């Protein structure tokens, strides 16, 4: 999932360099959303994995 966030960030950087402000802003927004979702899913899986194993 971080791969998608990095891809959209690279698209945003290229679009910003070429002068496409609207596309760059949209790509950065998408990258931020995907990064936050990935972090939240990682934290959830971390807690669920620890809870599922007996000590």
mmCIF file of the N, C-alpha and C atoms, coordinates in Angstrom:
data_MODEL
# 
_entry.id   MODEL 
# 
loop_
_atom_site.group_PDB 
_atom_site.id 
_atom_site.type_symbol 
_atom_site.label_atom_id 
_atom_site.label_alt_id 
_atom_site.label_comp_id 
_atom_site.label_asym_id 
_atom_site.label_entity_id 
_atom_site.label_seq_id 
_atom_site.pdbx_PDB_ins_code 
_atom_site.Cartn_x 
_atom_site.Cartn_y 
_atom_site.Cartn_z 
_atom_site.occupancy 
_atom_site.B_iso_or_equiv 
_atom_site.pdbx_formal_charge 
_atom_site.auth_seq_id 
_atom_site.auth_comp_id 
_atom_site.auth_asym_id 
_atom_site.auth_atom_id 
_atom_site.pdbx_PDB_model_num 
ATOM 1   N N  . UNK A 1 1  ? 0.817  -1.179  0.000   1.00 0.00 ? 1  UNK A N  1 
ATOM 2   C CA . UNK A 1 1  ? 0.000  0.000   0.000   1.00 0.00 ? 1  UNK A CA 1 
ATOM 3   C C  . UNK A 1 1  ? 0.870  1.256   0.000   1.00 0.00 ? 1  UNK A C  1 
ATOM 4   N N  . UNK A 1 2  ? 2.008  1.166   0.668   1.00 0.00 ? 2  UNK A N  1 
ATOM 5   C CA . UNK A 1 2  ? 2.915  2.314   0.628   1.00 0.00 ? 2  UNK A CA 1 
ATOM 6   C C  . UNK A 1 2  ? 3.455  2.535   -0.777  1.00 0.00 ? 2  UNK A C  1 
ATOM 7   N N  . UNK A 1 3  ? 3.514  1.468   -1.556  1.00 0.00 ? 3  UNK A N  1 
ATOM 8   C CA . UNK A 1 3  ? 3.943  1.610   -2.949  1.00 0.00 ? 3  UNK A CA 1 
ATOM 9   C C  . UNK A 1 3  ? 3.012  2.526   -3.732  1.00 0.00 ? 3  UNK A C  1 
ATOM 10  N N  . UNK A 1 4  ? 1.706  2.392   -3.491  1.00 0.00 ? 4  UNK A N  1 
ATOM 11  C CA . UNK A 1 4  ? 0.735  3.267   -4.154  1.00 0.00 ? 4  UNK A CA 1 
ATOM 12  C C  . UNK A 1 4  ? 0.915  4.710   -3.704  1.00 0.00 ? 4  UNK A C  1 
ATOM 13  N N  . UNK A 1 5  ? 1.144  4.909   -2.403  1.00 0.00 ? 5  UNK A N  1 
ATOM 14  C CA . UNK A 1 5  ? 1.329  6.262   -1.889  1.00 0.00 ? 5  UNK A CA 1 
ATOM 15  C C  . UNK A 1 5  ? 2.570  6.903   -2.503  1.00 0.00 ? 5  UNK A C  1 
ATOM 16  N N  . UNK A 1 6  ? 3.639  6.127   -2.611  1.00 0.00 ? 6  UNK A N  1 
ATOM 17  C CA . UNK A 1 6  ? 4.869  6.655   -3.212  1.00 0.00 ? 6  UNK A CA 1 
ATOM 18  C C  . UNK A 1 6  ? 4.661  6.944   -4.692  1.00 0.00 ? 6  UNK A C  1 
ATOM 19  N N  . UNK A 1 7  ? 3.911  6.086   -5.379  1.00 0.00 ? 7  UNK A N  1 
ATOM 20  C CA . UNK A 1 7  ? 3.614  6.315   -6.790  1.00 0.00 ? 7  UNK A CA 1 
ATOM 21  C C  . UNK A 1 7  ? 2.857  7.632   -6.990  1.00 0.00 ? 7  UNK A C  1 
ATOM 22  N N  . UNK A 1 8  ? 1.832  7.872   -6.186  1.00 0.00 ? 8  UNK A N  1 
ATOM 23  C CA . UNK A 1 8  ? 1.084  9.114   -6.316  1.00 0.00 ? 8  UNK A CA 1 
ATOM 24  C C  . UNK A 1 8  ? 1.929  10.317  -5.925  1.00 0.00 ? 8  UNK A C  1 
ATOM 25  N N  . UNK A 1 9  ? 2.834  10.151  -4.974  1.00 0.00 ? 9  UNK A N  1 
ATOM 26  C CA . UNK A 1 9  ? 3.725  11.244  -4.607  1.00 0.00 ? 9  UNK A CA 1 
ATOM 27  C C  . UNK A 1 9  ? 4.663  11.581  -5.757  1.00 0.00 ? 9  UNK A C  1 
ATOM 28  N N  . UNK A 1 10 ? 5.187  10.571  -6.435  1.00 0.00 ? 10 UNK A N  1 
ATOM 29  C CA . UNK A 1 10 ? 6.062  10.813  -7.588  1.00 0.00 ? 10 UNK A CA 1 
ATOM 30  C C  . UNK A 1 10 ? 5.278  11.482  -8.711  1.00 0.00 ? 10 UNK A C  1 
ATOM 31  N N  . UNK A 1 11 ? 4.051  11.034  -8.948  1.00 0.00 ? 11 UNK A N  1 
ATOM 32  C CA . UNK A 1 11 ? 3.208  11.669  -9.967  1.00 0.00 ? 11 UNK A CA 1 
ATOM 33  C C  . UNK A 1 11 ? 2.975  13.135  -9.618  1.00 0.00 ? 11 UNK A C  1 
ATOM 34  N N  . UNK A 1 12 ? 2.744  13.407  -8.346  1.00 0.00 ? 12 UNK A N  1 
ATOM 35  C CA . UNK A 1 12 ? 2.529  14.788  -7.907  1.00 0.00 ? 12 UNK A CA 1 
ATOM 36  C C  . UNK A 1 12 ? 3.772  15.636  -8.116  1.00 0.00 ? 12 UNK A C  1 
ATOM 37  N N  . UNK A 1 13 ? 4.933  15.079  -7.819  1.00 0.00 ? 13 UNK A N  1 
ATOM 38  C CA . UNK A 1 13 ? 6.168  15.837  -7.999  1.00 0.00 ? 13 UNK A CA 1 
ATOM 39  C C  . UNK A 1 13 ? 6.430  16.137  -9.473  1.00 0.00 ? 13 UNK A C  1 
ATOM 40  N N  . UNK A 1 14 ? 6.204  15.148  -10.331 1.00 0.00 ? 14 UNK A N  1 
ATOM 41  C CA . UNK A 1 14 ? 6.400  15.361  -11.766 1.00 0.00 ? 14 UNK A CA 1 
ATOM 42  C C  . UNK A 1 14 ? 5.401  16.390  -12.287 1.00 0.00 ? 14 UNK A C  1 
ATOM 43  N N  . UNK A 1 15 ? 4.155  16.285  -11.856 1.00 0.00 ? 15 UNK A N  1 
ATOM 44  C CA . UNK A 1 15 ? 3.136  17.240  -12.293 1.00 0.00 ? 15 UNK A CA 1 
ATOM 45  C C  . UNK A 1 15 ? 3.456  18.647  -11.804 1.00 0.00 ? 15 UNK A C  1 
ATOM 46  N N  . UNK A 1 16 ? 3.984  18.760  -10.597 1.00 0.00 ? 16 UNK A N  1 
ATOM 47  C CA . UNK A 1 16 ? 4.340  20.080  -10.071 1.00 0.00 ? 16 UNK A CA 1 
ATOM 48  C C  . UNK A 1 16 ? 5.488  20.691  -10.857 1.00 0.00 ? 16 UNK A C  1 
ATOM 49  N N  . UNK A 1 17 ? 6.468  19.875  -11.219 1.00 0.00 ? 17 UNK A N  1 
ATOM 50  C CA . UNK A 1 17 ? 7.601  20.369  -11.996 1.00 0.00 ? 17 UNK A CA 1 
ATOM 51  C C  . UNK A 1 17 ? 7.136  20.838  -13.374 1.00 0.00 ? 17 UNK A C  1 
ATOM 52  N N  . UNK A 1 18 ? 6.177  20.127  -13.961 1.00 0.00 ? 18 UNK A N  1 
ATOM 53  C CA . UNK A 1 18 ? 5.683  20.481  -15.286 1.00 0.00 ? 18 UNK A CA 1 
ATOM 54  C C  . UNK A 1 18 ? 4.650  21.608  -15.246 1.00 0.00 ? 18 UNK A C  1 
ATOM 55  N N  . UNK A 1 19 ? 4.216  22.009  -14.065 1.00 0.00 ? 19 UNK A N  1 
ATOM 56  C CA . UNK A 1 19 ? 3.319  23.142  -13.950 1.00 0.00 ? 19 UNK A CA 1 
ATOM 57  C C  . UNK A 1 19 ? 1.847  22.808  -13.888 1.00 0.00 ? 19 UNK A C  1 
ATOM 58  N N  . UNK A 1 20 ? 1.503  21.552  -13.682 1.00 0.00 ? 20 UNK A N  1 
ATOM 59  C CA . UNK A 1 20 ? 0.106  21.156  -13.571 1.00 0.00 ? 20 UNK A CA 1 
ATOM 60  C C  . UNK A 1 20 ? -0.282 21.160  -12.095 1.00 0.00 ? 20 UNK A C  1 
ATOM 61  N N  . UNK A 1 21 ? -0.668 22.316  -11.578 1.00 0.00 ? 21 UNK A N  1 
ATOM 62  C CA . UNK A 1 21 ? -0.946 22.467  -10.151 1.00 0.00 ? 21 UNK A CA 1 
ATOM 63  C C  . UNK A 1 21 ? -2.129 21.659  -9.669  1.00 0.00 ? 21 UNK A C  1 
ATOM 64  N N  . UNK A 1 22 ? -3.209 21.622  -10.437 1.00 0.00 ? 22 UNK A N  1 
ATOM 65  C CA . UNK A 1 22 ? -4.397 20.888  -10.005 1.00 0.00 ? 22 UNK A CA 1 
ATOM 66  C C  . UNK A 1 22 ? -4.157 19.398  -9.914  1.00 0.00 ? 22 UNK A C  1 
ATOM 67  N N  . UNK A 1 23 ? -3.462 18.849  -10.894 1.00 0.00 ? 23 UNK A N  1 
ATOM 68  C CA . UNK A 1 23 ? -3.157 17.412  -10.890 1.00 0.00 ? 23 UNK A CA 1 
ATOM 69  C C  . UNK A 1 23 ? -2.212 17.084  -9.745  1.00 0.00 ? 23 UNK A C  1 
ATOM 70  N N  . UNK A 1 24 ? -1.237 17.958  -9.512  1.00 0.00 ? 24 UNK A N  1 
ATOM 71  C CA . UNK A 1 24 ? -0.279 17.712  -8.430  1.00 0.00 ? 24 UNK A CA 1 
ATOM 72  C C  . UNK A 1 24 ? -0.976 17.732  -7.074  1.00 0.00 ? 24 UNK A C  1 
ATOM 73  N N  . UNK A 1 25 ? -1.876 18.677  -6.883  1.00 0.00 ? 25 UNK A N  1 
ATOM 74  C CA . UNK A 1 25 ? -2.599 18.750  -5.612  1.00 0.00 ? 25 UNK A CA 1 
ATOM 75  C C  . UNK A 1 25 ? -3.466 17.528  -5.375  1.00 0.00 ? 25 UNK A C  1 
ATOM 76  N N  . UNK A 1 26 ? -4.118 17.073  -6.421  1.00 0.00 ? 26 UNK A N  1 
ATOM 77  C CA . UNK A 1 26 ? -4.956 15.885  -6.306  1.00 0.00 ? 26 UNK A CA 1 
ATOM 78  C C  . UNK A 1 26 ? -4.120 14.652  -5.998  1.00 0.00 ? 26 UNK A C  1 
ATOM 79  N N  . UNK A 1 27 ? -2.989 14.502  -6.677  1.00 0.00 ? 27 UNK A N  1 
ATOM 80  C CA . UNK A 1 27 ? -2.130 13.338  -6.453  1.00 0.00 ? 27 UNK A CA 1 
ATOM 81  C C  . UNK A 1 27 ? -1.556 13.343  -5.037  1.00 0.00 ? 27 UNK A C  1 
ATOM 82  N N  . UNK A 1 28 ? -1.193 14.507  -4.532  1.00 0.00 ? 28 UNK A N  1 
ATOM 83  C CA . UNK A 1 28 ? -0.685 14.587  -3.156  1.00 0.00 ? 28 UNK A CA 1 
ATOM 84  C C  . UNK A 1 28 ? -1.787 14.220  -2.171  1.00 0.00 ? 28 UNK A C  1 
ATOM 85  N N  . UNK A 1 29 ? -3.000 14.680  -2.412  1.00 0.00 ? 29 UNK A N  1 
ATOM 86  C CA . UNK A 1 29 ? -4.117 14.333  -1.534  1.00 0.00 ? 29 UNK A CA 1 
ATOM 87  C C  . UNK A 1 29 ? -4.366 12.840  -1.505  1.00 0.00 ? 29 UNK A C  1 
ATOM 88  N N  . UNK A 1 30 ? -4.341 12.219  -2.675  1.00 0.00 ? 30 UNK A N  1 
ATOM 89  C CA . UNK A 1 30 ? -4.535 10.765  -2.748  1.00 0.00 ? 30 UNK A CA 1 
ATOM 90  C C  . UNK A 1 30 ? -3.401 10.043  -2.025  1.00 0.00 ? 30 UNK A C  1 
ATOM 91  N N  . UNK A 1 31 ? -2.165 10.509  -2.214  1.00 0.00 ? 31 UNK A N  1 
ATOM 92  C CA . UNK A 1 31 ? -1.019 9.883   -1.547  1.00 0.00 ? 31 UNK A CA 1 
ATOM 93  C C  . UNK A 1 31 ? -1.143 9.975   -0.032  1.00 0.00 ? 31 UNK A C  1 
ATOM 94  N N  . UNK A 1 32 ? -1.609 11.114  0.471   1.00 0.00 ? 32 UNK A N  1 
ATOM 95  C CA . UNK A 1 32 ? -1.781 11.271  1.918   1.00 0.00 ? 32 UNK A CA 1 
ATOM 96  C C  . UNK A 1 32 ? -2.841 10.315  2.452   1.00 0.00 ? 32 UNK A C  1 
ATOM 97  N N  . UNK A 1 33 ? -3.950 10.211  1.741   1.00 0.00 ? 33 UNK A N  1 
ATOM 98  C CA . UNK A 1 33 ? -5.026 9.323   2.189   1.00 0.00 ? 33 UNK A CA 1 
ATOM 99  C C  . UNK A 1 33 ? -4.559 7.874   2.208   1.00 0.00 ? 33 UNK A C  1 
ATOM 100 N N  . UNK A 1 34 ? -3.877 7.446   1.157   1.00 0.00 ? 34 UNK A N  1 
ATOM 101 C CA . UNK A 1 34 ? -3.406 6.061   1.088   1.00 0.00 ? 34 UNK A CA 1 
ATOM 102 C C  . UNK A 1 34 ? -2.373 5.787   2.180   1.00 0.00 ? 34 UNK A C  1 
ATOM 103 N N  . UNK A 1 35 ? -1.494 6.746   2.448   1.00 0.00 ? 35 UNK A N  1 
ATOM 104 C CA . UNK A 1 35 ? -0.487 6.562   3.496   1.00 0.00 ? 35 UNK A CA 1 
ATOM 105 C C  . UNK A 1 35 ? -1.148 6.432   4.869   1.00 0.00 ? 35 UNK A C  1 
ATOM 106 N N  . UNK A 1 36 ? -2.148 7.249   5.146   1.00 0.00 ? 36 UNK A N  1 
ATOM 107 C CA . UNK A 1 36 ? -2.844 7.181   6.440   1.00 0.00 ? 36 UNK A CA 1 
ATOM 108 C C  . UNK A 1 36 ? -3.581 5.846   6.577   1.00 0.00 ? 36 UNK A C  1 
ATOM 109 N N  . UNK A 1 37 ? -4.238 5.405   5.515   1.00 0.00 ? 37 UNK A N  1 
ATOM 110 C CA . UNK A 1 37 ? -4.934 4.116   5.555   1.00 0.00 ? 37 UNK A CA 1 
ATOM 111 C C  . UNK A 1 37 ? -3.942 2.983   5.799   1.00 0.00 ? 37 UNK A C  1 
ATOM 112 N N  . UNK A 1 38 ? -2.782 3.042   5.164   1.00 0.00 ? 38 UNK A N  1 
ATOM 113 C CA . UNK A 1 38 ? -1.769 2.003   5.353   1.00 0.00 ? 38 UNK A CA 1 
ATOM 114 C C  . UNK A 1 38 ? -1.273 1.982   6.793   1.00 0.00 ? 38 UNK A C  1 
ATOM 115 N N  . UNK A 1 39 ? -1.055 3.137   7.378   1.00 0.00 ? 39 UNK A N  1 
ATOM 116 C CA . UNK A 1 39 ? -0.585 3.195   8.767   1.00 0.00 ? 39 UNK A CA 1 
ATOM 117 C C  . UNK A 1 39 ? -1.646 2.661   9.718   1.00 0.00 ? 39 UNK A C  1 
ATOM 118 N N  . UNK A 1 40 ? -2.905 3.041   9.492   1.00 0.00 ? 40 UNK A N  1 
ATOM 119 C CA . UNK A 1 40 ? -3.991 2.556   10.352  1.00 0.00 ? 40 UNK A CA 1 
ATOM 120 C C  . UNK A 1 40 ? -4.128 1.036   10.239  1.00 0.00 ? 40 UNK A C  1 
ATOM 121 N N  . UNK A 1 41 ? -4.074 0.501   9.022   1.00 0.00 ? 41 UNK A N  1 
ATOM 122 C CA . UNK A 1 41 ? -4.166 -0.950  8.855   1.00 0.00 ? 41 UNK A CA 1 
ATOM 123 C C  . UNK A 1 41 ? -2.981 -1.670  9.493   1.00 0.00 ? 41 UNK A C  1 
ATOM 124 N N  . UNK A 1 42 ? -1.800 -1.066  9.432   1.00 0.00 ? 42 UNK A N  1 
ATOM 125 C CA . UNK A 1 42 ? -0.636 -1.663  10.075  1.00 0.00 ? 42 UNK A CA 1 
ATOM 126 C C  . UNK A 1 42 ? -0.819 -1.728  11.582  1.00 0.00 ? 42 UNK A C  1 
ATOM 127 N N  . UNK A 1 43 ? -1.307 -0.653  12.172  1.00 0.00 ? 43 UNK A N  1 
ATOM 128 C CA . UNK A 1 43 ? -1.507 -0.623  13.624  1.00 0.00 ? 43 UNK A CA 1 
ATOM 129 C C  . UNK A 1 43 ? -2.569 -1.636  14.039  1.00 0.00 ? 43 UNK A C  1 
ATOM 130 N N  . UNK A 1 44 ? -3.654 -1.721  13.272  1.00 0.00 ? 44 UNK A N  1 
ATOM 131 C CA . UNK A 1 44 ? -4.704 -2.688  13.587  1.00 0.00 ? 44 UNK A CA 1 
ATOM 132 C C  . UNK A 1 44 ? -4.166 -4.112  13.491  1.00 0.00 ? 44 UNK A C  1 
ATOM 133 N N  . UNK A 1 45 ? -3.417 -4.412  12.444  1.00 0.00 ? 45 UNK A N  1 
ATOM 134 C CA . UNK A 1 45 ? -2.881 -5.765  12.297  1.00 0.00 ? 45 UNK A CA 1 
ATOM 135 C C  . UNK A 1 45 ? -1.842 -6.073  13.370  1.00 0.00 ? 45 UNK A C  1 
ATOM 136 N N  . UNK A 1 46 ? -1.121 -5.070  13.812  1.00 0.00 ? 46 UNK A N  1 
ATOM 137 C CA . UNK A 1 46 ? -0.147 -5.264  14.882  1.00 0.00 ? 46 UNK A CA 1 
ATOM 138 C C  . UNK A 1 46 ? -0.850 -5.678  16.167  1.00 0.00 ? 46 UNK A C  1 
ATOM 139 N N  . UNK A 1 47 ? -1.921 -4.974  16.534  1.00 0.00 ? 47 UNK A N  1 
ATOM 140 C CA . UNK A 1 47 ? -2.654 -5.304  17.759  1.00 0.00 ? 47 UNK A CA 1 
ATOM 141 C C  . UNK A 1 47 ? -3.407 -6.626  17.633  1.00 0.00 ? 47 UNK A C  1 
ATOM 142 N N  . UNK A 1 48 ? -3.991 -6.886  16.489  1.00 0.00 ? 48 UNK A N  1 
ATOM 143 C CA . UNK A 1 48 ? -4.739 -8.132  16.314  1.00 0.00 ? 48 UNK A CA 1 
ATOM 144 C C  . UNK A 1 48 ? -3.797 -9.330  16.319  1.00 0.00 ? 48 UNK A C  1 
ATOM 145 N N  . UNK A 1 49 ? -2.614 -9.176  15.779  1.00 0.00 ? 49 UNK A N  1 
ATOM 146 C CA . UNK A 1 49 ? -1.646 -10.262 15.776  1.00 0.00 ? 49 UNK A CA 1 
ATOM 147 C C  . UNK A 1 49 ? -1.153 -10.599 17.168  1.00 0.00 ? 49 UNK A C  1 
ATOM 148 N N  . UNK A 1 50 ? -0.963 -9.603  17.991  1.00 0.00 ? 50 UNK A N  1 
ATOM 149 C CA . UNK A 1 50 ? -0.516 -9.850  19.355  1.00 0.00 ? 50 UNK A CA 1 
ATOM 150 C C  . UNK A 1 50 ? -1.617 -10.449 20.210  1.00 0.00 ? 50 UNK A C  1 
ATOM 151 N N  . UNK A 1 51 ? -2.841 -10.052 19.953  1.00 0.00 ? 51 UNK A N  1 
ATOM 152 C CA . UNK A 1 51 ? -3.965 -10.539 20.747  1.00 0.00 ? 51 UNK A CA 1 
ATOM 153 C C  . UNK A 1 51 ? -4.311 -11.981 20.392  1.00 0.00 ? 51 UNK A C  1 
ATOM 154 N N  . UNK A 1 52 ? -4.062 -12.391 19.158  1.00 0.00 ? 52 UNK A N  1 
ATOM 155 C CA . UNK A 1 52 ? -4.453 -13.714 18.706  1.00 0.00 ? 52 UNK A CA 1 
ATOM 156 C C  . UNK A 1 52 ? -3.557 -14.836 19.197  1.00 0.00 ? 52 UNK A C  1 
ATOM 157 N N  . UNK A 1 53 ? -2.349 -14.521 19.617  1.00 0.00 ? 53 UNK A N  1 
ATOM 158 C CA . UNK A 1 53 ? -1.415 -15.574 20.045  1.00 0.00 ? 53 UNK A CA 1 
ATOM 159 C C  . UNK A 1 53 ? -1.460 -15.746 21.568  1.00 0.00 ? 53 UNK A C  1 
ATOM 160 N N  . UNK A 1 54 ? -1.571 -16.983 22.030  1.00 0.00 ? 54 UNK A N  1 
ATOM 161 C CA . UNK A 1 54 ? -1.515 -17.196 23.491  1.00 0.00 ? 54 UNK A CA 1 
ATOM 162 C C  . UNK A 1 54 ? -0.072 -17.064 23.988  1.00 0.00 ? 54 UNK A C  1 
ATOM 163 N N  . UNK A 1 55 ? 0.074  -16.621 25.214  1.00 0.00 ? 55 UNK A N  1 
ATOM 164 C CA . UNK A 1 55 ? 1.419  -16.454 25.793  1.00 0.00 ? 55 UNK A CA 1 
ATOM 165 C C  . UNK A 1 55 ? 1.959  -17.721 26.347  1.00 0.00 ? 55 UNK A C  1 
# 
